[in-house]
Amino acid sequence: MTNDYPPEWKTFELQQQAYERAGWRCEHCGMEFVPGTTLARYAKRRDGEFMVLTVHHIDGNKANCDWTNLLACCQRCHLHIQGRWQPGGVLPPEWGVPEWVTERGLPYRQVVQHALFEED
């Protein structure tokens, strides 16, 4: 399996399609971006620069450019998701089950919390 970006990645057409499909929002946190650009409408980084819309390869394979593997998200969420979850893994409890996981049919597991005592 190759892990290189395919030639069509360099045309930015796949990224553009992902941004449009997401309605120029981060699919994880909902941050808004200016349509036609990758710049956030309002949110800025600590350095004062606007946040940037990116495309995350959910399974980590850059060659897999199927729409179900491409997630339009802000820089913050991109790094957060990449560092915390892979398809088939346990979703962080604070995420619940994100819409982008279910709409893509991605496999996942949830933490099951058991009660220590039965309630009467």
Helices and strands as residue ranges (DSSP letters): G 7-11, H 13-21, E 39-44, E 50-57, G 67-69, E 70-74, H 75-84, G 93-95, H 99-103
